[in-house]
Amino acid sequence: MATLVAGSMGALTVVSEYGSGLIRTTIVAVPARGSVVPAKAAVTAMLWTAVGTVVSTGSLLVSQAVLAGRHAGVPLTHPGVLRALAASALLAPVCALIGLGLGALIRHGAATVVAGVVTLLMLPPMFSEGDRWSADVNHAMVSAAWKRLVQNWEPDPGSPGYTATVPGSWIVYAVWPLIAVALAVVVVRRRDV
């Protein structure tokens, strides 16, 4: 749910200006078009990092309160808990920046949301971990990277599939938003308003 909401809201930061025509005012106020997108990206990243941190920390605290009553709680010092907490907190800004990039590329609200849903939620399950090429594509997806980062046990060495690595999953978290924002900068610089 967080993926969908953050991606859609990230897209709206750009699409709403194009839809209302306010982008013309923005470009007049800031003639250097290339600096508009990084500024929007910085604000979007900060906002969604705060939201992601509050939501993931709140979820952890509530779940631990429920599980502690059943003597099944996991302390914050347990191996992998902080990594899972960070990955969950950073999922929101990653998806918001991808949505922002898609919004700048597509410039239409509904089409951008559909593209975001397809990219972030529907494509990853289409690729299994049974074949090497399919596993490589799957591991390059944000949702698969998140799943690996929140998994605090090592994959079974005897499993028939290929598994993602933790460093590779962090790289996926970094590369997707960078590419999305870079493409948005290029498109905003070259396209007419």
N, C-alpha and C positions, 0 to 999 in steps of 0.2 A: 504494500500500500504506500509506503514511504517513497518507493521508487517512482510510482505513478504520480503522486502528488508533487514531489520535488521536480521531476522532469517536466511536468505540465506547467508548474509555476515558473520554472526557469525559462521555458519557452515564452510564457506570457510577458516576461520582462522585455522582450524584443518585439514580439508579434503585436502586442497592444499598441506600441508606438506606430508601427506600420499601418495597422488597421484604422487608427484614429487620425492619421496624418501628422501626428506630433513629431515624427521623425524629421520632418522638414525644419521645424523649430529647433530641434536638437542639433541638426547639422549646421544651421545658421549660427547657433550659439557656440558650437565647437566645430569650426571648419576642418580641423584635423580628424577626419572620420575614423582613422585607425585608433585613436585614443578613446573613442566612445565605447567600443566593445570591451576593451580591458577594464575600463572603469565600471561598466555594468557587471562584468564578470567578477571583479573584486568584491563589489557590494553583495552580489548574489552568493558568492562563496562564503563570505563572512556571515551573512544572515543564515544560510542553510547549514553552516557548520554549527552555529549556535543552536538552531532548531534540532539538528541531528544529535548533538551532545545532550540536550535536555531530554529528548525522547528516548535515546538509548540508555542514558543513566537512569531515568525514571522507570523504564521497562525493567532494567536490571534490579533496581531496588524493590520494585513491586514483586517481581518473580521470586527474588530471594526471600522476601518476607513471607510469601505463600509457601515456598519450599522449606524454609526454616521450621515452619510449624509441623512439617512432616519429616524433619531431620534429613532433608535431602538438599539443603542449600550448599552452594559453592562459594567459598570466600573469594574476595577480590584478589588475593595473592595466589590463587590456584593458577597453575600454568595455562596460559592461553586466554584467560578471562580478560585481561587488559587489551590484548590484541583483538579479541572479538568485540569488545566495547569500542575501541578506536575504529575498527572496520565498520561497525554499525553506525557510529557517529558520522563518519566520512562518506557513507553511502549517499546521504542526502545532498551534500554539495557536489559530489561527482555527478549524480543524476541531474541536478539543477543546471550544472554547466553544460552537460550534454544537451539538455533541453534548450538552453540558450543558443548553443551552436546550431541546432536543428532549426530553431526559430528564425535565426538570421539567414539560413540557407533557403528555407521554404517560404517564410513570410506569410503564412496563412495559419490561423489558429487551429482549426480542426485537423488539417493535414499534418501539422507539426505534432499535435498530440498523438495522432495515429502512428506517425513515424516513430515517435518516442516509445510508444507502447510496443510496437513491433521490434524495435531495436533493443530495448531494455528487458522486455518480458517474454516476447514470443519467439525470438530467434534462438536463445540459448537452449531451450529444451529440444530443438530440432537436431541438435548435434550431440551424439552420444560419446561416451568415453571408450567405446569398444574398438574403434579404428583410430589409428594415430592422427590422420588428417582431421577427422571429425573432433577428436579430443583437443587438438591444437586450436581449432576454431572456437570450440566451447570454452576453453580456458582463456581465450582472448575477450570474452564477454564479461561485462561488469557483474552481472548476477552470479555467474560461476566463480568469479574472483571473491565476491563477498561470501559465498558458501564455503569456500576453502579457508578464508580468513577466520570465520567464526567457528570452524571445526577445530576443536582443541585436542584431537587425538590424531595420531599418525595414520595414514591410509594403510589398509591391509596389504602387505607386500605380495600376498598370493592372489590379489584380486586381478581379474582378467583385463580390466581397463587401465587406461593411463590417467594418472592423477596430476592435478595442478600442484605447483610448488607455492610456498608462502611468499618468497621474494618475487616470483613471477606474478602472483596475484596483486602484490603492492604495485608492481610496475603497471599492470592493467589499470589500477586505480589512478595512477598518475598520467598515463598516456591518453586515455579517452578524453578527459576534460581538456588537456592541452591541445589535442588535435581539433576538438570541437571549437574551442575559442580561437585557435589559429585560423581555421577555415572561416569562421565568422568575421574575423578581422579582414581577411582577404576579400571576402564577398562584399562587405560593407564599403571597403575602399573602392572597389571596381564597379559596383552596381549603382544605377541611378536610384534616387529616392522616389 
